Amino acid sequence: MYQKQIEQLVILQQIDGEMISLTAEVENAPKEIASLEKKCRDVEAQRDQVREKLGYLTDQLSRLETDIEDDHVRMKKSKSKMMMVGNSKEYNAMVREMDSLEKLNRSRDEEKAAFAEEVERQTTADRELSEQTEALRADLETAQAGLKTRLDAAGKRIAELSEQRTHACGVIPKPILSRYEFIRSRLANPVIVSVTNGVCSGCNISIPPQAFIELQKGQQILSCPNCQRLIYWDQHILTQEKAEEAQEA
């Protein structure tokens, strides 16, 4: 009787463990979708910021190129006027004007180079963020397409396990089942654990020698004095497995 009760409790725990995993999957699957959606939005927002900056830089670069071109035209006109200057005073004034234009153009050339370099960096960032967005969108579409299938499969399996659990609970004496459910409501899985070489596998602490002796007798279901989980001697299960193997052989 003791052996069968232990076996049924272990089976019940296996059922509960799988149900916990499946329930967590059902709860987390939509959260995974939401997380992917948020990542997509965040990356797209970054890409939009980069494109906005890229647009500003491109406009500024275009403006500089126009100004530089206008200054070149002014330089050419100034050089033509120098040929027609009649006195040194006007000539020197023209020279100063041309020097100022050349300095301004050098400054603008440097500014243009800096803008062009930044445009290249932002263009690279835009391309990388666009690729990242496409990859996330593909992952999101795949996850969304498989969500219903995953949830349907998990729901079906949970229903099957619920039936198995009802059956397992039906063959376990009510006092023992009540102890199991009480412990389960207060402790995380596992609820029933094996004891190997006098050590509880639930808390990894040795149980008192006298308690271990009582456990080996296999007359009643005991609890670990340390973690309060239900315990059984691992050799009882091993002995039963060997007996079943012998019968099959």
C-alpha positions as CSV (number, residue, x, y, z in Angstrom):
1,M,0.0,0.0,0.0
2,Y,2.8,2.4,1.0
3,Q,4.6,1.7,-2.3
4,K,1.6,2.4,-4.4
5,Q,0.9,5.6,-2.5
6,I,4.4,6.9,-3.1
7,E,4.2,5.9,-6.8
8,Q,0.9,7.8,-7.2
9,L,2.3,10.9,-5.5
10,V,5.3,10.9,-7.8
11,I,3.0,10.5,-10.8
12,L,0.8,13.3,-9.4
13,Q,3.9,15.5,-9.0
14,Q,5.0,14.8,-12.6
15,I,1.6,15.8,-13.8
16,D,1.6,19.0,-11.7
17,G,5.1,19.8,-12.9
18,E,4.2,19.6,-16.6
19,M,1.0,21.6,-16.0
20,I,3.0,24.3,-14.3
21,S,5.4,24.5,-17.3
22,L,2.5,24.6,-19.8
23,T,0.6,27.2,-17.8
24,A,3.7,29.4,-17.7
25,E,4.1,28.9,-21.5
26,V,0.5,30.0,-22.0
27,E,1.0,33.1,-19.9
28,N,4.4,34.0,-21.3
29,A,3.7,33.4,-25.0
30,P,1.7,36.7,-25.4
31,K,4.3,38.5,-23.3
32,E,7.0,37.3,-25.8
33,I,5.0,38.8,-28.6
34,A,4.5,42.0,-26.7
35,S,8.3,42.1,-26.0
36,L,9.1,41.7,-29.7
37,E,6.6,44.4,-30.6
38,K,8.2,46.8,-28.2
39,K,11.7,46.0,-29.6
40,C,10.4,46.7,-33.1
41,R,8.9,50.0,-32.0
42,D,12.1,51.0,-30.2
43,V,14.4,50.2,-33.1
44,E,12.0,51.9,-35.5
45,A,12.0,55.0,-33.3
46,Q,15.8,55.0,-33.3
47,R,15.8,54.6,-37.1
48,D,13.4,57.5,-37.4
49,Q,15.6,59.7,-35.3
50,V,18.6,58.8,-37.4
51,R,16.7,59.6,-40.6
52,E,15.6,62.9,-39.2
53,K,19.2,63.8,-38.4
54,L,20.3,62.5,-41.8
55,G,17.7,64.8,-43.5
56,Y,19.0,67.8,-41.5
57,L,22.7,66.9,-42.4
58,T,21.8,66.4,-46.0
59,D,20.1,69.8,-46.2
60,Q,23.1,71.5,-44.5
61,L,25.5,69.8,-46.8
62,S,23.5,70.9,-49.8
63,R,23.4,74.5,-48.5
64,L,27.2,74.4,-48.0
65,E,27.7,73.2,-51.5
66,T,25.6,75.9,-52.9
67,D,27.4,78.6,-50.8
68,I,30.8,77.2,-51.9
69,E,29.7,77.3,-55.6
70,D,28.4,80.9,-55.2
71,D,31.7,81.9,-53.6
72,H,33.6,80.3,-56.6
73,V,31.5,82.4,-58.9
74,R,32.3,85.5,-56.8
75,M,36.0,84.6,-56.9
76,K,36.0,84.4,-60.7
77,K,34.2,87.8,-61.0
78,S,36.6,89.3,-58.5
79,K,39.6,88.1,-60.5
80,S,38.1,89.5,-63.7
81,K,37.6,92.9,-62.0
82,M,41.2,92.9,-60.8
83,M,42.3,93.0,-64.5
84,M,40.3,96.2,-64.8
85,V,41.4,98.0,-61.6
86,G,43.0,101.4,-62.3
87,N,44.9,102.1,-59.1
88,S,46.7,100.3,-56.3
89,K,44.2,101.2,-53.6
90,E,41.4,99.4,-55.4
91,Y,43.7,96.6,-56.3
92,N,44.6,96.0,-52.6
93,A,41.0,96.2,-51.6
94,M,40.2,93.5,-54.2
95,V,43.1,91.4,-52.9
96,R,41.8,91.6,-49.3
97,E,38.3,90.7,-50.5
98,M,39.7,87.6,-52.4
99,D,41.7,86.6,-49.3
100,S,38.6,86.7,-47.2
101,L,36.7,84.7,-49.7
102,E,39.4,82.0,-49.8
103,K,39.5,81.8,-46.0
104,L,35.7,81.5,-46.0
105,N,35.8,78.8,-48.6
106,R,38.5,76.8,-46.7
107,S,36.3,77.0,-43.6
108,R,33.3,75.9,-45.6
109,D,35.3,73.1,-47.2
110,E,36.3,71.8,-43.7
111,E,32.7,72.1,-42.6
112,K,31.5,70.3,-45.7
113,A,34.0,67.4,-45.0
114,A,32.7,67.2,-41.4
115,F,29.1,67.1,-42.6
116,A,29.9,64.5,-45.3
117,E,31.6,62.3,-42.7
118,E,28.6,62.5,-40.3
119,V,26.2,61.8,-43.2
120,E,28.2,58.6,-43.9
121,R,28.0,57.6,-40.3
122,Q,24.3,58.2,-40.1
123,T,23.7,56.4,-43.4
124,T,25.5,53.4,-42.0
125,A,23.4,53.6,-38.8
126,D,20.2,53.9,-40.8
127,R,21.1,50.8,-42.9
128,E,22.0,48.7,-39.8
129,L,18.8,49.8,-38.0
130,S,16.7,49.0,-41.1
131,E,18.2,45.5,-41.2
132,Q,17.6,45.1,-37.5
133,T,14.0,46.2,-38.0
134,E,13.4,43.7,-40.8
135,A,14.9,40.9,-38.8
136,L,12.7,41.7,-35.8
137,R,9.6,42.1,-38.0
138,A,10.3,38.6,-39.4
139,D,10.7,37.2,-35.9
140,L,7.5,38.9,-34.9
141,E,5.6,37.5,-37.8
142,T,6.9,34.0,-37.1
143,A,6.0,34.3,-33.4
144,Q,2.5,35.6,-34.2
145,A,1.9,32.9,-36.7
146,G,2.9,30.2,-34.3
147,L,1.2,31.7,-31.2
148,K,-2.2,30.2,-31.8
149,T,-0.7,26.8,-32.6
150,R,1.4,26.9,-29.4
151,L,-1.6,28.0,-27.2
152,D,-3.9,25.4,-28.7
153,A,-1.4,22.6,-28.2
154,A,-0.7,23.7,-24.6
155,G,-4.4,24.0,-23.9
156,K,-5.1,20.6,-25.2
157,R,-2.3,19.0,-23.2
158,I,-3.4,20.9,-20.0
159,A,-6.9,19.4,-20.5
160,E,-5.4,15.9,-20.8
161,L,-3.2,16.4,-17.7
162,S,-6.2,17.7,-15.8
163,E,-8.0,14.4,-16.5
164,Q,-4.9,12.4,-15.5
165,R,-4.6,14.5,-12.3
166,T,-8.2,13.8,-11.4
167,H,-7.6,10.1,-11.8
168,A,-4.4,10.2,-9.8
169,C,-6.1,12.2,-7.0
170,G,-8.8,9.6,-6.9
171,V,-6.5,6.7,-6.0
172,I,-4.5,8.6,-3.3
173,P,-6.0,8.5,0.2
174,K,-7.6,11.9,1.1
175,P,-5.4,12.5,4.2
176,I,-2.3,12.0,2.1
177,L,-3.6,14.0,-0.8
178,S,-4.5,16.8,1.6
179,R,-0.9,16.8,3.0
180,Y,0.4,17.0,-0.6
181,E,-1.9,19.9,-1.6
182,F,-1.1,21.7,1.7
183,I,2.6,21.5,1.0
184,R,2.2,22.4,-2.6
185,S,0.3,25.6,-1.7
186,R,3.3,26.7,0.3
187,L,6.4,25.4,-1.4
188,A,7.5,25.4,-5.0
189,N,7.8,22.1,-6.8
190,P,8.9,19.5,-6.0
191,V,6.6,18.5,-3.2
192,I,7.6,14.9,-2.8
193,V,11.3,14.1,-3.1
194,S,13.6,11.1,-2.7
195,V,16.1,10.5,0.1
196,T,19.5,9.1,-1.0
197,N,22.1,8.0,1.5
198,G,20.1,9.8,4.2
199,V,20.1,13.2,2.3
200,C,16.9,14.9,1.3
201,S,17.1,15.8,-2.4
202,G,14.7,18.7,-1.9
203,C,16.9,20.7,0.5
204,N,20.1,18.7,0.3
205,I,20.3,18.4,4.1
206,S,20.7,15.1,6.0
207,I,17.6,13.9,7.8
208,P,18.0,12.6,11.4
209,P,19.2,9.0,11.6
210,Q,16.0,7.8,13.4
211,A,13.8,9.4,10.8
212,F,15.9,7.7,8.1
213,I,15.4,4.4,9.8
214,E,11.6,4.9,9.9
215,L,11.6,5.9,6.3
216,Q,13.5,2.7,5.2
217,K,10.8,0.7,6.9
218,G,8.3,1.9,4.3
219,Q,5.3,1.9,6.6
220,Q,4.1,5.5,6.5
221,I,4.7,8.6,4.4
222,L,7.0,11.0,6.2
223,S,8.0,14.6,5.8
224,C,11.6,16.1,5.8
225,P,12.2,17.8,9.1
226,N,14.1,20.5,7.3
227,C,12.1,21.5,4.3
228,Q,8.8,19.8,5.2
229,R,8.5,18.1,1.8
230,L,7.1,14.6,1.6
231,I,10.0,12.1,1.3
232,Y,10.6,8.5,0.3
233,W,13.6,6.3,0.3
234,D,15.0,6.1,-3.3
235,Q,15.6,2.3,-2.9
236,H,11.9,1.7,-2.5
237,I,11.3,3.1,-6.0
238,L,14.4,1.3,-7.4
239,T,13.2,-2.0,-5.9
240,Q,9.8,-1.6,-7.5
241,E,11.3,-0.7,-10.9
242,K,13.5,-3.8,-10.7
243,A,10.5,-6.0,-9.8
244,E,8.5,-4.6,-12.8
245,E,11.5,-5.2,-15.1
246,A,11.7,-8.8,-13.9
247,Q,8.0,-9.3,-14.6
248,E,8.3,-7.9,-18.1
249,A,11.3,-10.1,-18.8
